[in-house]
Amino acid sequence: MSNSRKSITAKRVQYAALPYRMNDRTQPEVMLVTSRETRRWIIPKGWPHKGKAPHRSAAREAFEEAGVVGPSAVSPLGLFHTRSGSRRAGVVACEVLVFALEVKRQSKEWPEKRERKVRWLSAKVGAKTVQDRELERSYGVWHVGPRRGP
């Protein structure tokens, strides 16, 4: 295999947070962050943390990447498939479980503050802004905030 090709290995699991808040019109807004290498707009995600439940791993990623803190849902909103990794480490196929995280506050400092940008958007605009087509199309992932009706 040539060095110009990225090798894909077995599928692995990652956990992501979809940080959200309600604006003053009680409409949900979601927070996106940029990836460190490509600067694409994404949601905070990462590898499982040993000893942590999936929703807690997702919440930890949200803090590390965006400095946001708040309760996270125990059950995922949905999932999407992507490729994750780097040129040095290789690329792996991933299934990403997405957990809603209701943002109560954003810290003034967090581990990756100088490596990423953050942006609040409506859920509809957020879905169109992410630069991962599978995440954009993931049914259920973009429906955050209080449910109305039965």
RODO-2510 file (C-alpha; in nm, 4 decimals, decimal comma):
residues 150
     n   res          X          Y          Z
     1     m     0,0000     0,0000     0,0000
     2     s     0,1345     0,3408    -0,0877
     3     n     0,2016     0,5994     0,1831
     4     s    -0,0437     0,8399     0,0196
     5     r    -0,3356     0,6142     0,1106
     6     k    -0,4861     0,6248     0,4553
     7     s    -0,5433     0,2791     0,5979
     8     i    -0,8751     0,2119     0,7688
     9     t    -0,8883    -0,0426     1,0504
    10     a    -1,1783    -0,1982     1,2423
    11     k    -1,4656     0,0206     1,3609
    12     r    -1,4284     0,1766     1,7073
    13     v    -1,6673     0,3713     1,9282
    14     q    -1,6405     0,7369     2,0226
    15     y    -1,8663     0,9524     2,2385
    16     a    -1,9789     1,3027     2,1488
    17     a    -2,1649     1,5791     2,3248
    18     l    -2,4123     1,8098     2,1601
    19     p    -2,3940     2,1123     2,3905
    20     y    -2,7165     2,3139     2,3844
    21     r    -2,8894     2,6027     2,5573
    22     m    -3,2241     2,7748     2,5178
    23     n    -3,2103     3,1295     2,3797
    24     d    -3,4340     3,4100     2,5050
    25     r    -3,7036     3,3027     2,2563
    26     t    -3,6893     2,9519     2,4133
    27     q    -3,5426     2,8054     2,0974
    28     p    -3,2515     2,5600     2,1279
    29     e    -2,9042     2,6690     2,0206
    30     v    -2,6165     2,4241     1,9792
    31     m    -2,2447     2,4801     2,0227
    32     l    -1,9978     2,3696     1,7575
    33     v    -1,6192     2,3633     1,7874
    34     t    -1,3455     2,3507     1,5267
    35     s    -1,1299     2,0429     1,4894
    36     r    -0,7648     2,0948     1,5751
    37     e    -0,6093     1,9751     1,2483
    38     t    -0,8524     2,0691     0,9709
    39     r    -1,0431     2,3523     1,1483
    40     r    -1,3751     2,2028     1,0331
    41     w    -1,6872     2,2688     1,2424
    42     i    -1,7755     1,9619     1,4506
    43     i    -1,9312     1,8670     1,7840
    44     p    -1,7013     1,7765     2,0753
    45     k    -1,6147     1,4063     2,0611
    46     g    -1,3469     1,1672     2,1658
    47     w    -1,2454     0,8225     2,2777
    48     p    -1,4003     0,6520     2,5821
    49     h    -1,2422     0,7379     2,9166
    50     k    -1,1604     0,4324     3,1260
    51     g    -1,4006     0,3948     3,4182
    52     k    -1,6443     0,6597     3,2886
    53     a    -1,9947     0,5961     3,1573
    54     p    -2,0434     0,6940     2,7903
    55     h    -2,2435     1,0114     2,8712
    56     r    -1,9767     1,1195     3,1215
    57     s    -1,7008     1,0651     2,8626
    58     a    -1,8992     1,2867     2,6241
    59     a    -1,9377     1,5548     2,8931
    60     r    -1,5642     1,5452     2,9623
    61     e    -1,4896     1,5987     2,5912
    62     a    -1,7269     1,8973     2,5891
    63     f    -1,5378     2,0515     2,8784
    64     e    -1,1928     1,9824     2,7310
    65     e    -1,2835     2,1137     2,3841
    66     a    -1,5296     2,3955     2,4661
    67     g    -1,5194     2,4581     2,8411
    68     v    -1,8900     2,3875     2,8818
    69     v    -2,0391     2,2313     3,1928
    70     g    -2,3862     2,0948     3,2600
    71     p    -2,5903     1,7780     3,2890
    72     s    -2,5698     1,5276     3,0058
    73     a    -2,8412     1,2868     2,9004
    74     v    -2,7767     0,9240     2,9939
    75     s    -2,9245     0,7938     2,6679
    76     p    -2,7825     0,8992     2,3304
    77     l    -2,9793     1,1251     2,0952
    78     g    -2,8529     0,9251     1,8022
    79     l    -2,5352     0,8163     1,6313
    80     f    -2,3337     0,8718     1,3180
    81     h    -2,0385     0,7090     1,1455
    82     t    -1,7151     0,8857     1,0641
    83     r    -1,3427     0,8376     1,0305
    84     s    -1,1178     0,9579     1,3055
    85     g    -0,7445     0,9798     1,3587
    86     s    -0,4437     1,1569     1,2196
    87     r    -0,1873     1,1227     0,9453
    88     r     0,0652     0,9995     1,1997
    89     a    -0,1574     0,7543     1,3882
    90     g    -0,3717     0,6362     1,0977
    91     v    -0,7438     0,6596     1,0439
    92     v    -1,0100     0,4355     1,1936
    93     a    -1,3777     0,3948     1,1135
    94     c    -1,5861     0,5082     1,4115
    95     e    -1,9412     0,4848     1,5329
    96     v    -2,0103     0,7989     1,7367
    97     l    -2,2850     0,8031     2,0003
    98     v    -2,4133     1,1576     2,0619
    99     f    -2,5360     1,2741     2,4042
   100     a    -2,7235     1,5999     2,4682
   101     l    -2,5477     1,8256     2,7191
   102     e    -2,7494     2,1125     2,8651
   103     v    -2,4967     2,3933     2,9118
   104     k    -2,5256     2,5669     3,2471
   105     r    -2,1991     2,7604     3,2202
   106     q    -1,8804     2,7984     3,0203
   107     s    -1,5517     2,8212     3,2072
   108     k    -1,3179     3,1110     3,1388
   109     e    -1,0347     2,8618     3,0794
   110     w    -1,0332     2,5029     2,9523
   111     p    -0,7673     2,2631     2,8209
   112     e    -0,8103     2,3241     2,4447
   113     k    -0,9236     2,6892     2,4487
   114     r    -0,6274     2,8110     2,2416
   115     e    -0,6613     2,5253     1,9909
   116     r    -1,0274     2,5595     1,8919
   117     k    -1,2967     2,8134     1,8150
   118     v    -1,6511     2,7777     1,9491
   119     r    -1,9762     2,9036     1,8016
   120     w    -2,3430     2,9027     1,9123
   121     l    -2,6001     2,8442     1,6352
   122     s    -2,9614     2,7435     1,5990
   123     a    -2,9974     2,3644     1,5766
   124     k    -3,1073     2,3966     1,2126
   125     v    -2,8081     2,6121     1,1143
   126     g    -2,5757     2,3922     1,3236
   127     a    -2,6823     2,0844     1,1285
   128     k    -2,5989     2,2641     0,8029
   129     t    -2,2695     2,4061     0,9369
   130     v    -2,1016     2,0853     1,0539
   131     q    -1,8612     1,9574     0,7963
   132     d    -1,9337     1,5884     0,8383
   133     r    -2,2173     1,4928     0,6023
   134     e    -2,3202     1,1864     0,8048
   135     l    -2,3518     1,3966     1,1220
   136     e    -2,5483     1,6600     0,9302
   137     r    -2,7948     1,3939     0,8104
   138     s    -2,8203     1,2036     1,1413
   139     y    -3,1869     1,1874     1,2280
   140     g    -3,2572     1,2735     1,5885
   141     v    -2,9185     1,4216     1,6738
   142     w    -3,0263     1,7820     1,6200
   143     h    -3,3462     1,7621     1,8279
   144     v    -3,2423     1,9027     2,1661
   145     g    -3,4161     2,0973     2,4379
   146     p    -3,7539     2,0440     2,5976
   147     r    -3,9906     1,8198     2,4056
   148     r    -4,3313     1,9584     2,3184
   149     g    -4,6450     1,7484     2,2991
   150     p    -4,6903     1,3750     2,3757
***
